[in-house]
């Protein structure tokens, strides 16, 4: 929500997104499940929130920590353009960075995934 608040100042939009994220999920057999994190799979707001999350957790991180590596991202798919096999070792750093940011719930929080 922090990233959304940074880019959106409309209180009603923030309210609806927050409600969307807190709403329980109903399974196909009718069971109601409480949710404590993430967005509903296939939910209409999920691509927007994923794009905001990845902008901070991936795009800005790669730009800062892997400045010589060009990349392209579309939705939740990304390609890192590496010039050598040695450089591809840093791809693990990217995976750890996203996992850390996802686990902490902070796009900008400090994670130990920094390239060598």
PyMOL CGO cylinders between C-alpha atoms (Angstrom):
from pymol import cmd
from pymol.cgo import CYLINDER

trace = [
    CYLINDER, 0.00, 0.00, 0.00, 2.94, 2.34, 0.57, 0.3, 1, 1, 1, 1, 1, 1,
    CYLINDER, 2.94, 2.34, 0.57, 3.80, 2.41, -3.13, 0.3, 1, 1, 1, 1, 1, 1,
    CYLINDER, 3.80, 2.41, -3.13, 0.17, 2.93, -4.07, 0.3, 1, 1, 1, 1, 1, 1,
    CYLINDER, 0.17, 2.93, -4.07, -0.15, 5.81, -1.58, 0.3, 1, 1, 1, 1, 1, 1,
    CYLINDER, -0.15, 5.81, -1.58, 2.93, 7.41, -3.12, 0.3, 1, 1, 1, 1, 1, 1,
    CYLINDER, 2.93, 7.41, -3.12, 1.39, 7.38, -6.60, 0.3, 1, 1, 1, 1, 1, 1,
    CYLINDER, 1.39, 7.38, -6.60, -2.31, 7.83, -5.78, 0.3, 1, 1, 1, 1, 1, 1,
    CYLINDER, -2.31, 7.83, -5.78, -3.79, 10.46, -3.49, 0.3, 1, 1, 1, 1, 1, 1,
    CYLINDER, -3.79, 10.46, -3.49, -7.46, 9.63, -4.13, 0.3, 1, 1, 1, 1, 1, 1,
    CYLINDER, -7.46, 9.63, -4.13, -8.83, 8.44, -0.76, 0.3, 1, 1, 1, 1, 1, 1,
    CYLINDER, -8.83, 8.44, -0.76, -11.66, 6.43, -2.33, 0.3, 1, 1, 1, 1, 1, 1,
    CYLINDER, -11.66, 6.43, -2.33, -9.26, 4.47, -4.54, 0.3, 1, 1, 1, 1, 1, 1,
    CYLINDER, -9.26, 4.47, -4.54, -7.00, 3.68, -1.58, 0.3, 1, 1, 1, 1, 1, 1,
    CYLINDER, -7.00, 3.68, -1.58, -10.04, 2.60, 0.44, 0.3, 1, 1, 1, 1, 1, 1,
    CYLINDER, -10.04, 2.60, 0.44, -11.30, 0.24, -2.27, 0.3, 1, 1, 1, 1, 1, 1,
    CYLINDER, -11.30, 0.24, -2.27, -7.88, -1.31, -2.91, 0.3, 1, 1, 1, 1, 1, 1,
    CYLINDER, -7.88, -1.31, -2.91, -7.34, -1.83, 0.82, 0.3, 1, 1, 1, 1, 1, 1,
    CYLINDER, -7.34, -1.83, 0.82, -10.76, -3.49, 1.11, 0.3, 1, 1, 1, 1, 1, 1,
    CYLINDER, -10.76, -3.49, 1.11, -9.96, -5.64, -1.92, 0.3, 1, 1, 1, 1, 1, 1,
    CYLINDER, -9.96, -5.64, -1.92, -6.74, -6.83, -0.30, 0.3, 1, 1, 1, 1, 1, 1,
    CYLINDER, -6.74, -6.83, -0.30, -8.43, -7.64, 3.01, 0.3, 1, 1, 1, 1, 1, 1,
    CYLINDER, -8.43, -7.64, 3.01, -11.52, -9.36, 1.59, 0.3, 1, 1, 1, 1, 1, 1,
    CYLINDER, -11.52, -9.36, 1.59, -11.81, -13.09, 2.27, 0.3, 1, 1, 1, 1, 1, 1,
    CYLINDER, -11.81, -13.09, 2.27, -11.70, -15.54, -0.61, 0.3, 1, 1, 1, 1, 1, 1,
    CYLINDER, -11.70, -15.54, -0.61, -14.39, -18.09, -1.41, 0.3, 1, 1, 1, 1, 1, 1,
    CYLINDER, -14.39, -18.09, -1.41, -13.25, -21.41, -2.87, 0.3, 1, 1, 1, 1, 1, 1,
    CYLINDER, -13.25, -21.41, -2.87, -15.15, -23.31, -5.54, 0.3, 1, 1, 1, 1, 1, 1,
    CYLINDER, -15.15, -23.31, -5.54, -16.67, -25.55, -2.86, 0.3, 1, 1, 1, 1, 1, 1,
    CYLINDER, -16.67, -25.55, -2.86, -18.01, -22.52, -0.96, 0.3, 1, 1, 1, 1, 1, 1,
    CYLINDER, -18.01, -22.52, -0.96, -15.42, -22.44, 1.82, 0.3, 1, 1, 1, 1, 1, 1,
    CYLINDER, -15.42, -22.44, 1.82, -14.50, -18.90, 3.02, 0.3, 1, 1, 1, 1, 1, 1,
    CYLINDER, -14.50, -18.90, 3.02, -10.77, -18.36, 3.58, 0.3, 1, 1, 1, 1, 1, 1,
    CYLINDER, -10.77, -18.36, 3.58, -9.27, -15.35, 5.32, 0.3, 1, 1, 1, 1, 1, 1,
    CYLINDER, -9.27, -15.35, 5.32, -6.31, -13.82, 3.50, 0.3, 1, 1, 1, 1, 1, 1,
    CYLINDER, -6.31, -13.82, 3.50, -3.40, -12.07, 5.21, 0.3, 1, 1, 1, 1, 1, 1,
    CYLINDER, -3.40, -12.07, 5.21, -1.17, -11.12, 2.27, 0.3, 1, 1, 1, 1, 1, 1,
    CYLINDER, -1.17, -11.12, 2.27, -1.02, -10.81, -1.47, 0.3, 1, 1, 1, 1, 1, 1,
    CYLINDER, -1.02, -10.81, -1.47, -3.64, -10.10, -4.07, 0.3, 1, 1, 1, 1, 1, 1,
    CYLINDER, -3.64, -10.10, -4.07, -6.32, -12.49, -5.30, 0.3, 1, 1, 1, 1, 1, 1,
    CYLINDER, -6.32, -12.49, -5.30, -5.11, -14.67, -8.17, 0.3, 1, 1, 1, 1, 1, 1,
    CYLINDER, -5.11, -14.67, -8.17, -6.79, -13.37, -11.30, 0.3, 1, 1, 1, 1, 1, 1,
    CYLINDER, -6.79, -13.37, -11.30, -8.10, -10.29, -9.51, 0.3, 1, 1, 1, 1, 1, 1,
    CYLINDER, -8.10, -10.29, -9.51, -8.47, -7.16, -11.62, 0.3, 1, 1, 1, 1, 1, 1,
    CYLINDER, -8.47, -7.16, -11.62, -6.30, -5.11, -9.25, 0.3, 1, 1, 1, 1, 1, 1,
    CYLINDER, -6.30, -5.11, -9.25, -3.50, -7.71, -9.12, 0.3, 1, 1, 1, 1, 1, 1,
    CYLINDER, -3.50, -7.71, -9.12, -1.62, -6.63, -12.30, 0.3, 1, 1, 1, 1, 1, 1,
    CYLINDER, -1.62, -6.63, -12.30, -1.59, -2.99, -11.21, 0.3, 1, 1, 1, 1, 1, 1,
    CYLINDER, -1.59, -2.99, -11.21, -0.28, -3.77, -7.73, 0.3, 1, 1, 1, 1, 1, 1,
    CYLINDER, -0.28, -3.77, -7.73, 2.25, -6.28, -9.07, 0.3, 1, 1, 1, 1, 1, 1,
    CYLINDER, 2.25, -6.28, -9.07, 3.56, -3.66, -11.49, 0.3, 1, 1, 1, 1, 1, 1,
    CYLINDER, 3.56, -3.66, -11.49, 4.00, -1.16, -8.65, 0.3, 1, 1, 1, 1, 1, 1,
    CYLINDER, 4.00, -1.16, -8.65, 5.73, -3.76, -6.47, 0.3, 1, 1, 1, 1, 1, 1,
    CYLINDER, 5.73, -3.76, -6.47, 8.09, -4.87, -9.26, 0.3, 1, 1, 1, 1, 1, 1,
    CYLINDER, 8.09, -4.87, -9.26, 8.92, -1.27, -10.14, 0.3, 1, 1, 1, 1, 1, 1,
    CYLINDER, 8.92, -1.27, -10.14, 10.50, -0.85, -6.71, 0.3, 1, 1, 1, 1, 1, 1,
    CYLINDER, 10.50, -0.85, -6.71, 11.60, -4.43, -5.93, 0.3, 1, 1, 1, 1, 1, 1,
    CYLINDER, 11.60, -4.43, -5.93, 13.02, -5.20, -9.38, 0.3, 1, 1, 1, 1, 1, 1,
    CYLINDER, 13.02, -5.20, -9.38, 13.36, -2.26, -11.80, 0.3, 1, 1, 1, 1, 1, 1,
    CYLINDER, 13.36, -2.26, -11.80, 14.96, 0.24, -9.45, 0.3, 1, 1, 1, 1, 1, 1,
    CYLINDER, 14.96, 0.24, -9.45, 17.05, -2.43, -7.70, 0.3, 1, 1, 1, 1, 1, 1,
    CYLINDER, 17.05, -2.43, -7.70, 18.51, -3.76, -10.97, 0.3, 1, 1, 1, 1, 1, 1,
    CYLINDER, 18.51, -3.76, -10.97, 19.17, -0.20, -12.15, 0.3, 1, 1, 1, 1, 1, 1,
    CYLINDER, 19.17, -0.20, -12.15, 21.08, 0.63, -8.96, 0.3, 1, 1, 1, 1, 1, 1,
    CYLINDER, 21.08, 0.63, -8.96, 22.90, -2.64, -8.25, 0.3, 1, 1, 1, 1, 1, 1,
    CYLINDER, 22.90, -2.64, -8.25, 23.50, -4.02, -11.75, 0.3, 1, 1, 1, 1, 1, 1,
    CYLINDER, 23.50, -4.02, -11.75, 24.10, -0.82, -13.76, 0.3, 1, 1, 1, 1, 1, 1,
    CYLINDER, 24.10, -0.82, -13.76, 25.88, -2.55, -16.66, 0.3, 1, 1, 1, 1, 1, 1,
    CYLINDER, 25.88, -2.55, -16.66, 23.05, -4.99, -17.31, 0.3, 1, 1, 1, 1, 1, 1,
    CYLINDER, 23.05, -4.99, -17.31, 20.20, -3.88, -19.54, 0.3, 1, 1, 1, 1, 1, 1,
    CYLINDER, 20.20, -3.88, -19.54, 16.82, -5.39, -18.83, 0.3, 1, 1, 1, 1, 1, 1,
    CYLINDER, 16.82, -5.39, -18.83, 13.29, -5.47, -20.11, 0.3, 1, 1, 1, 1, 1, 1,
    CYLINDER, 13.29, -5.47, -20.11, 10.18, -6.21, -18.09, 0.3, 1, 1, 1, 1, 1, 1,
    CYLINDER, 10.18, -6.21, -18.09, 6.61, -6.74, -19.19, 0.3, 1, 1, 1, 1, 1, 1,
    CYLINDER, 6.61, -6.74, -19.19, 4.12, -7.38, -16.38, 0.3, 1, 1, 1, 1, 1, 1,
    CYLINDER, 4.12, -7.38, -16.38, 5.79, -10.03, -14.21, 0.3, 1, 1, 1, 1, 1, 1,
    CYLINDER, 5.79, -10.03, -14.21, 8.19, -11.33, -16.89, 0.3, 1, 1, 1, 1, 1, 1,
    CYLINDER, 8.19, -11.33, -16.89, 11.72, -9.98, -17.13, 0.3, 1, 1, 1, 1, 1, 1,
    CYLINDER, 11.72, -9.98, -17.13, 14.79, -10.52, -19.27, 0.3, 1, 1, 1, 1, 1, 1,
    CYLINDER, 14.79, -10.52, -19.27, 18.27, -9.53, -18.10, 0.3, 1, 1, 1, 1, 1, 1,
    CYLINDER, 18.27, -9.53, -18.10, 20.64, -9.00, -21.04, 0.3, 1, 1, 1, 1, 1, 1,
    CYLINDER, 20.64, -9.00, -21.04, 23.94, -10.45, -19.77, 0.3, 1, 1, 1, 1, 1, 1,
    CYLINDER, 23.94, -10.45, -19.77, 27.14, -10.37, -21.83, 0.3, 1, 1, 1, 1, 1, 1,
    CYLINDER, 27.14, -10.37, -21.83, 28.91, -13.27, -20.10, 0.3, 1, 1, 1, 1, 1, 1,
    CYLINDER, 28.91, -13.27, -20.10, 28.20, -16.37, -18.06, 0.3, 1, 1, 1, 1, 1, 1,
    CYLINDER, 28.20, -16.37, -18.06, 29.98, -14.78, -15.07, 0.3, 1, 1, 1, 1, 1, 1,
    CYLINDER, 29.98, -14.78, -15.07, 27.48, -11.93, -15.08, 0.3, 1, 1, 1, 1, 1, 1,
    CYLINDER, 27.48, -11.93, -15.08, 24.57, -14.38, -15.04, 0.3, 1, 1, 1, 1, 1, 1,
    CYLINDER, 24.57, -14.38, -15.04, 25.61, -15.35, -11.52, 0.3, 1, 1, 1, 1, 1, 1,
    CYLINDER, 25.61, -15.35, -11.52, 24.09, -12.07, -10.40, 0.3, 1, 1, 1, 1, 1, 1,
    CYLINDER, 24.09, -12.07, -10.40, 20.69, -13.27, -11.58, 0.3, 1, 1, 1, 1, 1, 1,
    CYLINDER, 20.69, -13.27, -11.58, 20.47, -15.17, -8.30, 0.3, 1, 1, 1, 1, 1, 1,
    CYLINDER, 20.47, -15.17, -8.30, 20.85, -11.84, -6.52, 0.3, 1, 1, 1, 1, 1, 1,
    CYLINDER, 20.85, -11.84, -6.52, 17.78, -10.59, -8.36, 0.3, 1, 1, 1, 1, 1, 1,
    CYLINDER, 17.78, -10.59, -8.36, 15.76, -13.65, -7.32, 0.3, 1, 1, 1, 1, 1, 1,
    CYLINDER, 15.76, -13.65, -7.32, 16.85, -13.25, -3.70, 0.3, 1, 1, 1, 1, 1, 1,
    CYLINDER, 16.85, -13.25, -3.70, 16.00, -9.53, -3.80, 0.3, 1, 1, 1, 1, 1, 1,
    CYLINDER, 16.00, -9.53, -3.80, 12.45, -10.14, -4.99, 0.3, 1, 1, 1, 1, 1, 1,
    CYLINDER, 12.45, -10.14, -4.99, 11.95, -12.98, -2.48, 0.3, 1, 1, 1, 1, 1, 1,
    CYLINDER, 11.95, -12.98, -2.48, 13.23, -10.77, 0.33, 0.3, 1, 1, 1, 1, 1, 1,
    CYLINDER, 13.23, -10.77, 0.33, 11.08, -7.81, -0.64, 0.3, 1, 1, 1, 1, 1, 1,
    CYLINDER, 11.08, -7.81, -0.64, 8.07, -10.10, -0.95, 0.3, 1, 1, 1, 1, 1, 1,
    CYLINDER, 8.07, -10.10, -0.95, 8.70, -11.73, 2.43, 0.3, 1, 1, 1, 1, 1, 1,
    CYLINDER, 8.70, -11.73, 2.43, 9.20, -8.43, 4.24, 0.3, 1, 1, 1, 1, 1, 1,
    CYLINDER, 9.20, -8.43, 4.24, 6.31, -6.74, 2.48, 0.3, 1, 1, 1, 1, 1, 1,
    CYLINDER, 6.31, -6.74, 2.48, 8.54, -3.78, 1.75, 0.3, 1, 1, 1, 1, 1, 1,
    CYLINDER, 8.54, -3.78, 1.75, 9.52, -2.76, -1.75, 0.3, 1, 1, 1, 1, 1, 1,
    CYLINDER, 9.52, -2.76, -1.75, 12.25, -0.51, -0.41, 0.3, 1, 1, 1, 1, 1, 1,
    CYLINDER, 12.25, -0.51, -0.41, 13.28, -2.41, 2.72, 0.3, 1, 1, 1, 1, 1, 1,
    CYLINDER, 13.28, -2.41, 2.72, 16.87, -3.52, 3.10, 0.3, 1, 1, 1, 1, 1, 1,
    CYLINDER, 16.87, -3.52, 3.10, 17.60, -7.04, 1.96, 0.3, 1, 1, 1, 1, 1, 1,
    CYLINDER, 17.60, -7.04, 1.96, 20.88, -8.89, 2.05, 0.3, 1, 1, 1, 1, 1, 1,
    CYLINDER, 20.88, -8.89, 2.05, 20.70, -9.65, -1.68, 0.3, 1, 1, 1, 1, 1, 1,
    CYLINDER, 20.70, -9.65, -1.68, 23.39, -7.37, -3.02, 0.3, 1, 1, 1, 1, 1, 1,
    CYLINDER, 23.39, -7.37, -3.02, 25.55, -8.33, -5.97, 0.3, 1, 1, 1, 1, 1, 1,
    CYLINDER, 25.55, -8.33, -5.97, 29.17, -9.33, -5.58, 0.3, 1, 1, 1, 1, 1, 1,
]
cmd.load_cgo(trace, "trace")
